[in-house]
């Protein structure tokens, strides 16, 4: 049975913020405990799988125009590709199939891309006033946005 739209959205929001926090926790110390890395691999694999099977949840919105609008989906798919690469490289490094430095570098690349991703959505939310942050924040936070 396929998840409902609201449960899929809730799971996506949970994975979005959980993986972000895991990424920060893994990078902060320069190395991460194996259980945290496996949780990242599992959560990231689930989220990428959901996106591949069901498509993107986000949409550009009517206030987004031009290049920003036309690049919205490709840039989000690129983020999923970077997440998938980080998941695969961390899983293979944990299994001692690839060097740890590849996994580490994939996390750094993902963090840089996530920073630009966040800046883009902050710009949308503030400059365009299109409520972009409401799309990926828990409902309890909406009153503060």
The first five atom37 places (N, CA, C, CB, O) and aatype in JSON, in Angstrom:
{
  "aatype": [20, 20, 20, 20, 20, 20, 20, 20, 20, 20, 20, 20, 20, 20, 20, 20, 20, 20, 20, 20, 20, 20, 20, 20, 20, 20, 20, 20, 20, 20, 20, 20, 20, 20, 20, 20, 20, 20, 20, 20, 20, 20, 20, 20, 20, 20, 20, 20, 20, 20, 20, 20, 20, 20, 20, 20, 20, 20, 20, 20, 20, 20, 20, 20, 20, 20, 20, 20, 20, 20, 20, 20, 20, 20, 20, 20, 20, 20, 20, 20, 20, 20, 20, 20, 20, 20, 20, 20, 20, 20, 20, 20, 20, 20, 20, 20, 20, 20, 20, 20, 20, 20, 20, 20, 20, 20, 20, 20, 20, 20, 20, 20, 20, 20, 20, 20, 20, 20, 20, 20, 20, 20, 20, 20, 20, 20, 20, 20, 20, 20, 20, 20, 20, 20, 20, 20, 20, 20, 20, 20, 20, 20, 20, 20, 20],
  "atom_mask": [
    [1, 1, 1, 1, 1],
    [1, 1, 1, 1, 1],
    [1, 1, 1, 1, 1],
    [1, 1, 1, 1, 1],
    [1, 1, 1, 1, 1],
    [1, 1, 1, 1, 1],
    [1, 1, 1, 1, 1],
    [1, 1, 1, 1, 1],
    [1, 1, 1, 1, 1],
    [1, 1, 1, 1, 1],
    [1, 1, 1, 1, 1],
    [1, 1, 1, 1, 1],
    [1, 1, 1, 1, 1],
    [1, 1, 1, 1, 1],
    [1, 1, 1, 1, 1],
    [1, 1, 1, 1, 1],
    [1, 1, 1, 1, 1],
    [1, 1, 1, 1, 1],
    [1, 1, 1, 1, 1],
    [1, 1, 1, 1, 1],
    [1, 1, 1, 1, 1],
    [1, 1, 1, 1, 1],
    [1, 1, 1, 1, 1],
    [1, 1, 1, 1, 1],
    [1, 1, 1, 1, 1],
    [1, 1, 1, 1, 1],
    [1, 1, 1, 1, 1],
    [1, 1, 1, 1, 1],
    [1, 1, 1, 1, 1],
    [1, 1, 1, 1, 1],
    [1, 1, 1, 1, 1],
    [1, 1, 1, 1, 1],
    [1, 1, 1, 1, 1],
    [1, 1, 1, 1, 1],
    [1, 1, 1, 1, 1],
    [1, 1, 1, 1, 1],
    [1, 1, 1, 1, 1],
    [1, 1, 1, 1, 1],
    [1, 1, 1, 1, 1],
    [1, 1, 1, 1, 1],
    [1, 1, 1, 1, 1],
    [1, 1, 1, 1, 1],
    [1, 1, 1, 1, 1],
    [1, 1, 1, 1, 1],
    [1, 1, 1, 1, 1],
    [1, 1, 1, 1, 1],
    [1, 1, 1, 1, 1],
    [1, 1, 1, 1, 1],
    [1, 1, 1, 1, 1],
    [1, 1, 1, 1, 1],
    [1, 1, 1, 1, 1],
    [1, 1, 1, 1, 1],
    [1, 1, 1, 1, 1],
    [1, 1, 1, 1, 1],
    [1, 1, 1, 1, 1],
    [1, 1, 1, 1, 1],
    [1, 1, 1, 1, 1],
    [1, 1, 1, 1, 1],
    [1, 1, 1, 1, 1],
    [1, 1, 1, 1, 1],
    [1, 1, 1, 1, 1],
    [1, 1, 1, 1, 1],
    [1, 1, 1, 1, 1],
    [1, 1, 1, 1, 1],
    [1, 1, 1, 1, 1],
    [1, 1, 1, 1, 1],
    [1, 1, 1, 1, 1],
    [1, 1, 1, 1, 1],
    [1, 1, 1, 1, 1],
    [1, 1, 1, 1, 1],
    [1, 1, 1, 1, 1],
    [1, 1, 1, 1, 1],
    [1, 1, 1, 1, 1],
    [1, 1, 1, 1, 1],
    [1, 1, 1, 1, 1],
    [1, 1, 1, 1, 1],
    [1, 1, 1, 1, 1],
    [1, 1, 1, 1, 1],
    [1, 1, 1, 1, 1],
    [1, 1, 1, 1, 1],
    [1, 1, 1, 1, 1],
    [1, 1, 1, 1, 1],
    [1, 1, 1, 1, 1],
    [1, 1, 1, 1, 1],
    [1, 1, 1, 1, 1],
    [1, 1, 1, 1, 1],
    [1, 1, 1, 1, 1],
    [1, 1, 1, 1, 1],
    [1, 1, 1, 1, 1],
    [1, 1, 1, 1, 1],
    [1, 1, 1, 1, 1],
    [1, 1, 1, 1, 1],
    [1, 1, 1, 1, 1],
    [1, 1, 1, 1, 1],
    [1, 1, 1, 1, 1],
    [1, 1, 1, 1, 1],
    [1, 1, 1, 1, 1],
    [1, 1, 1, 1, 1],
    [1, 1, 1, 1, 1],
    [1, 1, 1, 1, 1],
    [1, 1, 1, 1, 1],
    [1, 1, 1, 1, 1],
    [1, 1, 1, 1, 1],
    [1, 1, 1, 1, 1],
    [1, 1, 1, 1, 1],
    [1, 1, 1, 1, 1],
    [1, 1, 1, 1, 1],
    [1, 1, 1, 1, 1],
    [1, 1, 1, 1, 1],
    [1, 1, 1, 1, 1],
    [1, 1, 1, 1, 1],
    [1, 1, 1, 1, 1],
    [1, 1, 1, 1, 1],
    [1, 1, 1, 1, 1],
    [1, 1, 1, 1, 1],
    [1, 1, 1, 1, 1],
    [1, 1, 1, 1, 1],
    [1, 1, 1, 1, 1],
    [1, 1, 1, 1, 1],
    [1, 1, 1, 1, 1],
    [1, 1, 1, 1, 1],
    [1, 1, 1, 1, 1],
    [1, 1, 1, 1, 1],
    [1, 1, 1, 1, 1],
    [1, 1, 1, 1, 1],
    [1, 1, 1, 1, 1],
    [1, 1, 1, 1, 1],
    [1, 1, 1, 1, 1],
    [1, 1, 1, 1, 1],
    [1, 1, 1, 1, 1],
    [1, 1, 1, 1, 1],
    [1, 1, 1, 1, 1],
    [1, 1, 1, 1, 1],
    [1, 1, 1, 1, 1],
    [1, 1, 1, 1, 1],
    [1, 1, 1, 1, 1],
    [1, 1, 1, 1, 1],
    [1, 1, 1, 1, 1],
    [1, 1, 1, 1, 1],
    [1, 1, 1, 1, 1],
    [1, 1, 1, 1, 1],
    [1, 1, 1, 1, 1],
    [1, 1, 1, 1, 1],
    [1, 1, 1, 1, 1],
    [1, 1, 1, 1, 1]
  ],
  "atom_positions": [
    [[0.84, -1.18, 0.0], [0.0, 0.0, 0.0], [0.89, 1.25, 0.0], [-0.96, -0.01, 1.22], [1.8, 1.36, 0.82]],
    [[0.64, 2.16, -0.9], [1.42, 3.38, -1.01], [1.05, 4.34, 0.13], [1.21, 4.06, -2.39], [-0.11, 4.41, 0.53]],
    [[2.05, 5.07, 0.64], [1.74, 6.02, 1.71], [0.87, 7.15, 1.18], [3.04, 6.58, 2.33], [0.95, 7.51, 0.0]],
    [[0.05, 7.71, 2.06], [-0.78, 8.84, 1.66], [0.13, 10.05, 1.43], [-1.87, 9.15, 2.73], [1.29, 10.06, 1.86]],
    [[-0.41, 11.04, 0.77], [0.35, 12.24, 0.49], [0.83, 12.9, 1.77], [-0.48, 13.22, -0.33], [1.98, 13.36, 1.85]],
    [[-0.03, 12.97, 2.79], [0.37, 13.63, 4.03], [1.41, 12.82, 4.79], [-0.86, 13.86, 4.92], [2.31, 13.4, 5.39]],
    [[1.31, 11.49, 4.77], [2.32, 10.69, 5.47], [3.64, 10.71, 4.7], [1.84, 9.24, 5.66], [4.71, 10.68, 5.31]],
    [[3.57, 10.75, 3.39], [4.79, 10.86, 2.58], [5.46, 12.2, 2.84], [4.47, 10.69, 1.07], [6.68, 12.26, 2.99]],
    [[4.68, 13.25, 2.9], [5.23, 14.58, 3.18], [5.85, 14.6, 4.58], [4.13, 15.67, 3.05], [6.95, 15.13, 4.76]],
    [[5.18, 14.05, 5.55], [5.7, 14.03, 6.92], [7.01, 13.23, 6.99], [4.66, 13.42, 7.89], [7.96, 13.65, 7.64]],
    [[7.06, 12.09, 6.31], [8.28, 11.29, 6.3], [9.4, 12.04, 5.57], [8.03, 9.93, 5.63], [10.55, 12.0, 6.01]],
    [[9.08, 12.71, 4.49], [10.08, 13.48, 3.75], [10.63, 14.61, 4.6], [9.47, 14.04, 2.46], [11.84, 14.82, 4.63]],
    [[9.77, 15.32, 5.29], [10.22, 16.41, 6.16], [11.1, 15.86, 7.27], [9.01, 17.17, 6.77], [12.14, 16.44, 7.59]],
    [[10.7, 14.75, 7.87], [11.5, 14.12, 8.93], [12.87, 13.71, 8.41], [10.76, 12.9, 9.5], [13.88, 13.98, 9.05]],
    [[12.91, 13.06, 7.25], [14.19, 12.64, 6.68], [15.05, 13.84, 6.31], [13.96, 11.75, 5.44], [16.26, 13.84, 6.53]],
    [[14.43, 14.87, 5.75], [15.15, 16.09, 5.36], [15.93, 16.65, 6.54], [14.16, 17.16, 4.81], [17.14, 16.87, 6.44]],
    [[15.26, 16.88, 7.65], [15.91, 17.5, 8.8], [16.79, 16.51, 9.57], [14.87, 18.09, 9.72], [17.83, 16.9, 10.11]],
    [[16.4, 15.26, 9.64], [17.22, 14.26, 10.34], [18.54, 14.06, 9.62], [16.46, 12.92, 10.46], [19.59, 14.0, 10.25]],
    [[18.5, 13.96, 8.29], [19.73, 13.77, 7.53], [20.62, 15.01, 7.6], [19.41, 13.42, 6.08], [21.85, 14.9, 7.63]],
    [[20.0, 16.19, 7.61], [20.79, 17.41, 7.76], [21.53, 17.4, 9.1], [19.88, 18.67, 7.66], [22.72, 17.69, 9.15]],
    [[20.82, 17.06, 10.18], [21.46, 17.01, 11.5], [22.52, 15.92, 11.57], [20.4, 16.79, 12.58], [23.57, 16.11, 12.19]],
    [[22.25, 14.78, 10.94], [23.26, 13.71, 10.91], [24.5, 14.17, 10.16], [22.68, 12.44, 10.25], [25.62, 13.92, 10.59]],
    [[24.29, 14.86, 9.03], [25.41, 15.37, 8.24], [26.27, 16.32, 9.09], [24.9, 16.09, 6.97], [27.49, 16.21, 9.11]],
    [[25.62, 17.23, 9.78], [26.36, 18.15, 10.65], [27.11, 17.4, 11.75], [25.42, 19.17, 11.27], [28.26, 17.72, 12.05]],
    [[26.45, 16.42, 12.35], [27.08, 15.65, 13.43], [28.27, 14.86, 12.91], [26.07, 14.71, 14.09], [29.29, 14.74, 13.6]],
    [[28.16, 14.31, 11.72], [29.26, 13.52, 11.16], [30.45, 14.4, 10.81], [28.8, 12.74, 9.92], [31.6, 13.99, 10.98]],
    [[30.2, 15.6, 10.31], [31.28, 16.47, 9.88], [31.94, 17.19, 11.05], [30.76, 17.49, 8.89], [33.14, 17.46, 11.02]],
    [[31.17, 17.5, 12.08], [31.68, 18.28, 13.21], [32.96, 17.68, 13.79], [30.63, 18.37, 14.29], [33.94, 18.41, 14.01]],
    [[32.97, 16.42, 14.04], [34.13, 15.81, 14.68], [35.2, 15.35, 13.71], [33.69, 14.67, 15.5], [36.26, 14.89, 14.14]],
    [[34.94, 15.44, 12.43], [35.91, 14.97, 11.45], [35.82, 13.47, 11.21], [37.3, 15.31, 11.9], [36.44, 12.93, 10.3]],
    [[35.04, 12.81, 12.02], [34.8, 11.39, 11.86], [33.5, 11.08, 12.58], [35.99, 10.53, 12.42], [33.09, 11.82, 13.48]],
    [[32.86, 10.04, 12.21], [31.57, 9.72, 12.83], [31.53, 8.27, 13.29], [30.41, 9.99, 11.84], [32.19, 7.4, 12.73]],
    [[30.76, 8.05, 14.33], [30.57, 6.69, 14.83], [29.81, 5.87, 13.78], [29.8, 6.71, 16.19], [28.95, 6.39, 13.07]],
    [[30.14, 4.61, 13.7], [29.52, 3.74, 12.7], [28.0, 3.72, 12.78], [30.04, 2.35, 12.86], [27.35, 3.76, 11.73]],
    [[27.39, 3.65, 13.97], [25.92, 3.63, 13.99], [25.3, 4.89, 13.36], [25.43, 3.5, 15.43], [24.28, 4.8, 12.68]],
    [[25.92, 6.04, 13.57], [25.43, 7.27, 12.96], [25.56, 7.21, 11.44], [26.18, 8.49, 13.51], [24.65, 7.6, 10.72]],
    [[26.69, 6.71, 10.97], [26.89, 6.6, 9.53], [25.91, 5.61, 8.91], [28.33, 6.17, 9.22], [25.4, 5.85, 7.82]],
    [[25.65, 4.5, 9.59], [24.67, 3.54, 9.07], [23.26, 4.14, 9.08], [24.7, 2.23, 9.9], [22.48, 3.87, 8.17]],
    [[22.94, 4.93, 10.09], [21.64, 5.6, 10.12], [21.53, 6.57, 8.95], [21.43, 6.35, 11.46], [20.47, 6.67, 8.32]],
    [[22.61, 7.29, 8.65], [22.64, 8.19, 7.49], [22.44, 7.41, 6.2], [23.97, 8.96, 7.44], [21.67, 7.82, 5.33]],
    [[23.11, 6.29, 6.08], [22.98, 5.45, 4.88], [21.54, 4.96, 4.74], [23.95, 4.25, 4.95], [20.98, 5.01, 3.64]],
    [[20.95, 4.48, 5.82], [19.58, 3.97, 5.76], [18.58, 5.08, 5.45], [19.21, 3.29, 7.1], [17.74, 4.93, 4.55]],
    [[18.66, 6.18, 6.17], [17.74, 7.3, 5.94], [17.9, 7.9, 4.56], [17.95, 8.37, 6.98], [16.91, 8.17, 3.88]],
    [[19.14, 8.1, 4.14], [19.39, 8.65, 2.82], [18.92, 7.73, 1.71], [20.87, 8.95, 2.64], [18.35, 8.17, 0.72]],
    [[19.15, 6.44, 1.89], [18.69, 5.46, 0.9], [17.18, 5.44, 0.79], [19.19, 4.08, 1.25], [16.62, 5.35, -0.3]],
    [[16.51, 5.53, 1.94], [15.05, 5.56, 1.94], [14.53, 6.8, 1.23], [14.51, 5.52, 3.37], [13.61, 6.71, 0.41]],
    [[15.11, 7.96, 1.54], [14.65, 9.21, 0.94], [14.89, 9.25, -0.56], [15.34, 10.4, 1.61], [14.02, 9.67, -1.32]],
    [[16.07, 8.83, -0.99], [16.36, 8.79, -2.43], [15.42, 7.8, -3.12], [17.85, 8.4, -2.69], [14.9, 8.08, -4.2]],
    [[15.21, 6.66, -2.49], [14.28, 5.68, -3.07], [12.87, 6.22, -3.22], [14.25, 4.43, -2.21], [12.21, 5.99, -4.23]],
    [[12.41, 6.94, -2.2], [11.07, 7.54, -2.29], [10.99, 8.54, -3.44], [10.71, 8.24, -0.96], [10.0, 8.57, -4.17]],
    [[12.03, 9.34, -3.6], [12.03, 10.35, -4.67], [12.07, 9.69, -6.04], [13.22, 11.3, -4.51], [11.36, 10.12, -6.95]],
    [[12.88, 8.67, -6.19], [12.99, 7.99, -7.48], [11.68, 7.31, -7.84], [14.14, 6.96, -7.46], [11.24, 7.37, -8.99]],
    [[11.05, 6.68, -6.86], [9.81, 5.95, -7.13], [8.59, 6.85, -7.26], [9.56, 4.95, -6.05], [7.69, 6.57, -8.05]],
    [[8.55, 7.93, -6.5], [7.34, 8.77, -6.44], [7.52, 10.19, -6.97], [6.86, 8.85, -5.04], [6.54, 10.92, -7.11]],
    [[8.75, 10.6, -7.26], [8.99, 11.94, -7.79], [9.2, 12.97, -6.7], [7.84, 12.36, -8.67], [9.12, 12.67, -5.51]],
    [[9.46, 14.19, -7.13], [9.69, 15.3, -6.2], [8.39, 15.73, -5.55], [10.35, 16.49, -6.92], [7.33, 15.7, -6.17]],
    [[8.48, 16.14, -4.29], [7.32, 16.72, -3.61], [7.23, 18.22, -3.85], [7.38, 16.43, -2.11], [6.14, 18.78, -3.96]],
    [[8.4, 18.86, -3.92], [8.44, 20.31, -4.06], [8.09, 20.75, -5.47], [9.81, 20.82, -3.69], [8.15, 19.98, -6.42]],
    [[7.72, 22.01, -5.56], [7.39, 22.59, -6.85], [7.9, 24.03, -6.85], [5.84, 22.54, -7.14], [8.1, 24.61, -5.79]],
    [[8.12, 24.6, -8.02], [8.69, 25.93, -8.05], [7.77, 27.03, -7.54], [9.09, 26.25, -9.44], [8.27, 28.03, -7.01]],
    [[6.5, 26.91, -7.66], [5.59, 27.97, -7.21], [5.47, 29.07, -8.25], [6.07, 28.55, -5.89], [6.39, 29.26, -9.05]],
    [[4.37, 29.79, -8.25], [4.11, 30.77, -9.3], [5.02, 32.0, -9.26], [2.7, 31.22, -9.2], [5.18, 32.66, -10.29]],
    [[5.6, 32.33, -8.12], [6.44, 33.53, -8.03], [7.87, 33.3, -8.54], [6.5, 34.01, -6.6], [8.61, 34.25, -8.78]],
    [[8.24, 32.06, -8.72], [9.57, 31.73, -9.21], [9.52, 31.75, -10.74], [10.06, 30.34, -8.68], [8.72, 31.04, -11.34]],
    [[10.37, 32.55, -11.36], [10.33, 32.7, -12.82], [11.72, 32.51, -13.42], [9.77, 34.08, -13.2], [12.72, 32.41, -12.7]],
    [[11.76, 32.48, -14.74], [13.01, 32.44, -15.48], [13.87, 31.23, -15.18], [13.79, 33.66, -15.2], [13.38, 30.11, -15.02]],
    [[15.19, 31.48, -15.1], [16.15, 30.42, -14.88], [15.92, 29.7, -13.54], [17.57, 30.99, -14.93], [16.07, 28.49, -13.45]],
    [[15.55, 30.45, -12.52], [15.29, 29.84, -11.21], [14.16, 28.82, -11.3], [14.95, 30.91, -10.16], [14.21, 27.77, -10.67]],
    [[13.13, 29.15, -12.08], [12.0, 28.23, -12.24], [12.39, 27.01, -13.07], [10.82, 28.95, -12.89], [12.08, 25.88, -12.7]],
    [[13.05, 27.25, -14.19], [13.39, 26.13, -15.09], [14.44, 25.21, -14.49], [13.88, 26.67, -16.43], [14.51, 24.03, -14.85]],
    [[15.26, 25.73, -13.58], [16.3, 24.87, -12.98], [15.85, 24.24, -11.66], [17.55, 25.68, -12.75], [16.61, 23.48, -11.06]],
    [[14.65, 24.54, -11.21], [14.18, 24.05, -9.92], [14.26, 22.51, -9.83], [12.74, 24.52, -9.68], [14.92, 21.98, -8.94]],
    [[13.61, 21.82, -10.73], [13.61, 20.34, -10.68], [15.0, 19.76, -10.92], [12.63, 19.78, -11.7], [15.43, 18.89, -10.16]],
    [[15.73, 20.2, -11.96], [17.07, 19.63, -12.15], [18.0, 19.84, -10.96], [17.7, 20.23, -13.37], [18.8, 18.95, -10.63]],
    [[17.9, 20.99, -10.32], [18.77, 21.22, -9.16], [18.38, 20.34, -7.98], [18.71, 22.69, -8.75], [19.25, 19.89, -7.23]],
    [[17.09, 20.08, -7.8], [16.68, 19.19, -6.72], [17.08, 17.75, -7.03], [15.15, 19.28, -6.5], [17.49, 17.01, -6.13]],
    [[16.98, 17.34, -8.28], [17.45, 16.0, -8.65], [18.96, 15.89, -8.45], [17.07, 15.67, -10.11], [19.46, 14.83, -8.07]],
    [[19.69, 16.98, -8.7], [21.13, 16.97, -8.45], [21.42, 16.79, -6.96], [21.77, 18.28, -8.95], [22.36, 16.09, -6.59]],
    [[20.6, 17.41, -6.1], [20.77, 17.21, -4.66], [20.54, 15.74, -4.29], [19.79, 18.12, -3.87], [21.27, 15.17, -3.47]],
    [[19.52, 15.13, -4.89], [19.28, 13.7, -4.63], [20.44, 12.85, -5.13], [17.96, 13.24, -5.3], [20.81, 11.87, -4.5]],
    [[21.03, 13.23, -6.27], [22.19, 12.49, -6.8], [23.38, 12.6, -5.84], [22.58, 13.03, -8.2], [24.07, 11.61, -5.6]],
    [[23.61, 13.79, -5.3], [24.7, 13.95, -4.33], [24.43, 13.16, -3.06], [24.89, 15.44, -3.99], [25.34, 12.56, -2.49]],
    [[23.18, 13.15, -2.61], [22.82, 12.36, -1.43], [23.03, 10.87, -1.72], [21.36, 12.62, -1.02], [23.58, 10.15, -0.89]],
    [[22.59, 10.42, -2.9], [22.77, 9.01, -3.27], [24.25, 8.64, -3.3], [22.12, 8.72, -4.64], [24.64, 7.57, -2.82]],
    [[25.07, 9.51, -3.86], [26.52, 9.25, -3.91], [27.09, 9.16, -2.5], [27.25, 10.35, -4.71], [27.89, 8.27, -2.21]],
    [[26.69, 10.07, -1.62], [27.18, 10.04, -0.24], [26.73, 8.77, 0.47], [26.68, 11.28, 0.53], [27.49, 8.18, 1.23]],
    [[25.51, 8.35, 0.21], [25.0, 7.12, 0.82], [25.81, 5.92, 0.35], [23.5, 6.92, 0.47], [26.26, 5.11, 1.16]],
    [[26.01, 5.81, -0.96], [26.75, 4.67, -1.51], [28.2, 4.69, -1.03], [26.71, 4.69, -3.05], [28.73, 3.65, -0.62]],
    [[28.84, 5.84, -1.07], [30.24, 5.91, -0.66], [30.42, 5.65, 0.83], [30.81, 7.28, -1.0], [31.41, 5.04, 1.23]],
    [[29.47, 6.09, 1.65], [29.56, 5.79, 3.08], [29.3, 4.32, 3.36], [28.58, 6.66, 3.87], [29.97, 3.72, 4.2]],
    [[28.33, 3.75, 2.67], [28.04, 2.31, 2.86], [29.24, 1.47, 2.44], [26.79, 1.89, 2.06], [29.64, 0.55, 3.15]],
    [[29.82, 1.78, 1.28], [30.96, 0.97, 0.81], [32.2, 1.2, 1.68], [31.29, 1.31, -0.65], [32.99, 0.27, 1.87]],
    [[32.37, 2.4, 2.21], [33.5, 2.64, 3.11], [33.31, 1.9, 4.43], [33.66, 4.15, 3.38], [34.27, 1.36, 4.99]],
    [[32.08, 1.87, 4.92], [31.8, 1.13, 6.16], [32.04, -0.37, 5.98], [30.34, 1.38, 6.62], [32.4, -1.07, 6.92]],
    [[31.83, -0.84, 4.77], [32.09, -2.25, 4.45], [33.52, -2.5, 4.01], [31.13, -2.73, 3.37], [33.87, -3.6, 3.59]],
    [[34.36, -1.46, 4.09], [35.78, -1.51, 3.73], [35.99, -1.86, 2.25], [36.49, -2.53, 4.6], [36.96, -2.53, 1.9]],
    [[35.08, -1.4, 1.41], [35.21, -1.65, -0.04], [35.82, -0.45, -0.77], [33.84, -1.98, -0.64], [36.37, -0.6, -1.86]],
    [[35.7, 0.72, -0.17], [36.28, 1.93, -0.74], [36.99, 2.7, 0.37], [35.19, 2.81, -1.43], [36.71, 2.48, 1.55]],
    [[37.88, 3.61, 0.0], [38.6, 4.38, 1.03], [37.66, 5.3, 1.82], [39.71, 5.21, 0.38], [36.69, 5.83, 1.28]],
    [[37.96, 5.46, 3.1], [37.17, 6.34, 3.96], [37.18, 7.79, 3.46], [37.71, 6.29, 5.39], [36.2, 8.51, 3.64]],
    [[38.27, 8.2, 2.83], [38.38, 9.58, 2.37], [37.32, 9.88, 1.3], [39.79, 9.85, 1.81], [36.86, 11.02, 1.21]],
    [[36.93, 8.91, 0.52], [35.88, 9.14, -0.48], [34.56, 9.46, 0.22], [35.72, 7.91, -1.41], [33.83, 10.36, -0.19]],
    [[34.27, 8.7, 1.26], [33.03, 8.93, 2.02], [33.08, 10.31, 2.67], [32.83, 7.82, 3.11], [32.1, 11.05, 2.62]],
    [[34.21, 10.64, 3.27], [34.36, 11.94, 3.92], [34.18, 13.07, 2.91], [35.74, 12.05, 4.58], [33.45, 14.03, 3.18]],
    [[34.82, 12.97, 1.76], [34.7, 14.01, 0.73], [33.27, 14.13, 0.22], [35.65, 13.71, -0.43], [32.81, 15.23, -0.08]],
    [[32.57, 13.01, 0.12], [31.18, 13.07, -0.35], [30.31, 13.84, 0.64], [30.61, 11.65, -0.55], [29.39, 14.55, 0.24]],
    [[30.6, 13.71, 1.93], [29.85, 14.46, 2.95], [30.15, 15.96, 2.87], [30.19, 13.93, 4.36], [29.25, 16.78, 3.04]],
    [[31.4, 16.3, 2.61], [31.76, 17.71, 2.47], [31.09, 18.34, 1.25], [33.28, 17.87, 2.37], [30.58, 19.45, 1.32]],
    [[31.09, 17.62, 0.13], [30.42, 18.11, -1.08], [28.93, 18.27, -0.82], [30.67, 17.14, -2.28], [28.33, 19.27, -1.22]],
    [[28.33, 17.29, -0.16], [26.91, 17.37, 0.16], [26.62, 18.56, 1.07], [26.45, 16.07, 0.84], [25.61, 19.24, 0.87]],
    [[27.47, 18.83, 2.03], [27.27, 19.98, 2.92], [27.34, 21.3, 2.15], [28.32, 19.97, 4.04], [26.52, 22.2, 2.38]],
    [[28.28, 21.43, 1.25], [28.39, 22.66, 0.45], [27.14, 22.83, -0.41], [29.66, 22.63, -0.43], [26.57, 23.92, -0.46]],
    [[26.73, 21.77, -1.08], [25.52, 21.84, -1.92], [24.3, 22.16, -1.07], [25.31, 20.52, -2.68], [23.44, 22.94, -1.48]],
    [[24.21, 21.56, 0.11], [23.07, 21.82, 1.0], [23.05, 23.28, 1.46], [23.12, 20.9, 2.23], [21.98, 23.85, 1.66]],
    [[24.21, 23.87, 1.62], [24.28, 25.28, 2.01], [23.69, 26.16, 0.91], [25.74, 25.7, 2.3], [22.9, 27.06, 1.19]],
    [[24.08, 25.91, -0.34], [23.51, 26.67, -1.45], [22.02, 26.41, -1.61], [24.24, 26.34, -2.75], [21.24, 27.31, -1.94]],
    [[21.62, 25.17, -1.37], [20.21, 24.79, -1.41], [19.42, 25.61, -0.38], [20.05, 23.26, -1.15], [18.35, 26.13, -0.67]],
    [[19.96, 25.7, 0.82], [19.29, 26.46, 1.89], [19.23, 27.94, 1.55], [20.03, 26.26, 3.23], [18.2, 28.58, 1.77]],
    [[20.3, 28.49, 1.02], [20.31, 29.91, 0.64], [19.25, 30.19, -0.41], [21.7, 30.32, 0.11], [18.54, 31.19, -0.33]],
    [[19.14, 29.3, -1.4], [18.13, 29.46, -2.45], [16.73, 29.51, -1.85], [18.23, 28.31, -3.47], [15.94, 30.38, -2.2]],
    [[16.42, 28.58, -0.93], [15.08, 28.54, -0.36], [14.84, 29.68, 0.64], [14.85, 27.2, 0.32], [13.7, 30.14, 0.77]],
    [[15.87, 30.12, 1.32], [15.73, 31.31, 2.17], [15.45, 32.54, 1.31], [17.01, 31.53, 3.02], [14.63, 33.38, 1.67]],
    [[16.13, 32.65, 0.17], [15.87, 33.75, -0.76], [14.43, 33.69, -1.25], [16.84, 33.69, -1.96], [13.73, 34.71, -1.27]],
    [[13.97, 32.51, -1.65], [12.58, 32.36, -2.1], [11.62, 32.82, -1.02], [12.29, 30.9, -2.47], [10.68, 33.57, -1.28]],
    [[11.87, 32.36, 0.2], [10.94, 32.64, 1.29], [10.91, 34.12, 1.65], [11.32, 31.81, 2.51], [9.85, 34.67, 1.94]],
    [[12.08, 34.77, 1.61], [12.14, 36.16, 2.04], [11.96, 37.14, 0.89], [13.46, 36.43, 2.72], [11.15, 38.07, 1.01]],
    [[12.66, 36.97, -0.21], [12.59, 37.93, -1.31], [11.29, 37.77, -2.12], [13.8, 37.77, -2.24], [10.66, 38.77, -2.48]],
    [[10.91, 36.55, -2.39], [9.69, 36.31, -3.17], [8.45, 36.2, -2.28], [9.84, 35.05, -4.0], [7.33, 36.31, -2.76]],
    [[8.67, 35.98, -0.99], [7.57, 35.81, -0.04], [6.59, 34.73, -0.52], [6.82, 37.15, 0.17], [5.38, 34.91, -0.49]],
    [[7.16, 33.61, -0.98], [6.31, 32.54, -1.52], [6.08, 31.39, -0.55], [6.93, 32.01, -2.79], [5.51, 30.37, -0.92]],
    [[6.53, 31.56, 0.71], [6.28, 30.52, 1.7], [7.08, 29.25, 1.48], [4.84, 30.19, 1.73], [6.66, 28.17, 1.91]],
    [[8.23, 29.36, 0.82], [9.03, 28.18, 0.49], [9.41, 27.37, 1.72], [10.28, 28.6, -0.24], [9.46, 26.14, 1.65]],
    [[9.67, 28.03, 2.83], [10.1, 27.29, 4.02], [8.96, 26.48, 4.64], [10.66, 28.26, 5.05], [9.2, 25.51, 5.36]],
    [[7.75, 26.87, 4.37], [6.61, 26.12, 4.9], [6.53, 24.72, 4.28], [5.29, 26.88, 4.64], [5.99, 23.79, 4.88]],
    [[7.08, 24.59, 3.09], [7.02, 23.32, 2.38], [7.82, 22.23, 3.11], [7.56, 23.48, 0.96], [7.41, 21.07, 3.15]],
    [[8.97, 22.61, 3.7], [9.84, 21.6, 4.29], [10.08, 21.78, 5.79], [11.16, 21.61, 3.59], [11.04, 21.24, 6.33]],
    [[9.21, 22.52, 6.45], [9.32, 22.62, 7.91], [8.1, 21.96, 8.54], [9.45, 24.1, 8.36], [7.02, 21.95, 7.95]],
    [[8.27, 21.42, 9.73], [7.12, 20.85, 10.43], [6.04, 21.91, 10.67], [7.56, 20.22, 11.76], [6.36, 23.08, 10.84]],
    [[4.79, 21.49, 10.69], [3.68, 22.43, 10.85], [3.78, 23.25, 12.13], [2.37, 21.68, 10.85], [3.31, 24.39, 12.18]],
    [[4.38, 22.7, 13.15], [4.52, 23.43, 14.42], [5.36, 24.68, 14.25], [5.13, 22.53, 15.48], [5.25, 25.61, 15.06]],
    [[6.21, 24.74, 13.24], [7.08, 25.9, 13.02], [6.46, 26.94, 12.11], [8.39, 25.44, 12.45], [6.99, 28.05, 12.0]],
    [[5.37, 26.62, 11.45], [4.78, 27.53, 10.46], [4.39, 28.88, 11.05], [3.57, 26.89, 9.85], [4.49, 29.9, 10.36]],
    [[3.95, 28.91, 12.28], [3.53, 30.18, 12.88], [4.72, 31.13, 13.07], [2.84, 29.94, 14.23], [4.53, 32.34, 13.21]],
    [[5.93, 30.61, 13.06], [7.13, 31.42, 13.23], [7.7, 31.88, 11.89], [8.19, 30.64, 14.0], [8.62, 32.7, 11.85]],
    [[7.17, 31.37, 10.82], [7.7, 31.73, 9.5], [6.91, 32.86, 8.98], [7.66, 30.56, 8.51], [7.17, 33.35, 7.88]]
  ]
}
